[in-house]
Amino acid sequence: MLYALLFGSVLPIVVKMNEVLGRSVGPVPASVSVHGTGAVFGALCVLPFLDRGWVANISAAPWWSFLGGVFGSMLVVMANRAIGVLGVATFTAVTVAAQLAVSGTIDHFGLMGSEIHAMSVARASGILLLCAGAVLVARG
């Protein structure tokens, strides 16, 4: 839970940083440089301390699981374009509402190897309330 709280607290700052970089160099070069810098930094900091068994196990991962970086790059480009128009608060509100709707679907049906967490009335109501909140933030 703490990691999710930290992620949610830092994400608006990161997307704004990316948007500022995107305004300076363009959204696509910004996405490439952000992901490239992150990959190099992550590799230098983490790989020396990892057990080398992950290399042998890489073939066990589904092919589509490697597309996360591709989608991540596309998400940075989209965020760079959207934040300048919507602002950080509206962008975040709409993003969270959309994430919850899709996440609830993934959980309910157990998609992509997820454990099934059936959609309940309370969960659906929470998602709808957050979607309504996103509309209010967007109109605000």
C-alpha positions in Angstrom: 0.0 0.0 0.0 2.9 2.4 0.8 4.4 1.8 -2.6 1.1 2.6 -4.3 0.8 5.8 -2.2 4.3 6.9 -3.1 3.7 6.0 -6.8 0.5 8.1 -6.8 2.2 11.0 -5.1 5.2 11.1 -7.4 3.5 10.3 -10.7 2.0 13.8 -11.2 5.4 15.4 -10.6 7.0 13.0 -13.1 4.4 13.5 -15.8 4.8 17.3 -15.4 8.6 17.0 -15.7 8.1 14.9 -18.8 5.7 17.4 -20.3 8.1 20.3 -19.7 10.9 18.3 -21.4 8.4 17.4 -24.2 7.7 21.1 -24.8 11.4 21.8 -25.1 12.4 18.9 -27.4 9.1 17.4 -28.6 7.1 14.6 -27.1 8.7 11.7 -29.0 12.3 12.7 -28.3 11.3 13.4 -24.7 9.9 9.9 -24.4 12.9 8.3 -25.9 15.3 10.3 -23.7 13.3 9.7 -20.5 13.1 5.9 -21.1 16.7 5.7 -22.3 17.9 7.5 -19.3 15.8 5.4 -17.0 16.9 2.2 -18.6 20.6 3.1 -18.3 20.3 4.4 -14.7 18.2 1.3 -13.7 20.7 -1.1 -15.3 23.7 0.6 -13.6 22.0 0.6 -10.2 20.2 -2.7 -10.1 21.8 -5.3 -12.5 25.1 -5.7 -10.6 23.1 -6.9 -7.6 20.8 -9.3 -9.3 21.1 -13.1 -9.5 21.9 -14.0 -13.1 19.1 -16.6 -13.1 16.7 -14.0 -14.6 18.5 -14.3 -18.0 17.8 -18.0 -18.2 14.1 -17.4 -17.2 13.4 -14.7 -19.7 12.0 -17.1 -22.2 9.3 -18.2 -19.7 7.7 -14.7 -19.9 4.8 -14.3 -22.4 5.8 -12.4 -25.5 3.4 -9.6 -24.8 4.9 -8.9 -21.4 7.8 -7.2 -23.2 5.6 -4.6 -24.7 5.3 -2.7 -21.4 8.3 -0.5 -22.5 6.7 0.2 -25.8 3.4 1.2 -24.2 5.3 3.2 -21.6 7.0 5.2 -24.3 3.6 5.8 -26.0 2.1 6.8 -22.7 4.8 9.5 -22.1 4.1 10.9 -25.5 0.4 11.0 -24.9 0.8 12.5 -21.4 3.2 15.2 -22.8 0.5 16.2 -25.3 -2.4 16.0 -22.9 -1.0 17.8 -19.8 -0.3 21.0 -21.7 -4.0 21.2 -22.7 -5.7 19.7 -19.6 -3.4 20.6 -16.8 -2.0 18.1 -14.3 -5.1 17.8 -12.1 -7.5 17.1 -14.9 -5.0 14.8 -16.6 -4.5 12.8 -13.4 -8.2 12.6 -12.6 -9.1 11.3 -16.0 -6.1 8.9 -16.0 -7.0 7.5 -12.6 -10.7 7.0 -13.6 -9.7 5.2 -16.8 -7.1 3.1 -14.9 -9.7 2.0 -12.4 -12.3 1.1 -15.1 -9.7 -1.0 -17.0 -8.2 -2.4 -13.8 -11.6 -3.5 -12.6 -12.2 -5.3 -15.9 -8.8 -7.0 -15.7 -9.5 -8.1 -12.1 -13.0 -9.3 -12.7 -12.1 -11.5 -15.6 -8.6 -12.5 -14.5 -7.1 -11.2 -17.7 -3.4 -11.4 -18.4 -2.8 -14.0 -15.8 -4.3 -11.9 -12.9 -6.0 -13.4 -9.9 -9.8 -13.0 -10.2 -11.3 -10.3 -8.0 -15.0 -10.2 -8.9 -16.6 -6.9 -9.5 -18.9 -6.1 -6.6 -21.5 -3.4 -6.2 -19.2 -1.5 -3.9 -16.3 -1.7 -6.3 -18.4 -0.7 -9.3 -19.8 2.2 -7.2 -16.4 3.3 -6.3 -15.2 3.3 -9.9 -18.3 5.2 -11.0 -17.8 7.8 -8.2 -14.2 8.3 -9.3 -15.3 8.7 -12.9 -17.9 11.3 -11.7 -15.1 13.0 -9.8 -12.9 13.1 -12.9 -15.8 14.8 -14.7 -16.1 17.4 -11.9 -12.4 18.1 -11.9 -12.4 18.4 -15.7 -15.3 20.9 -15.6 -13.9 22.7 -12.5 
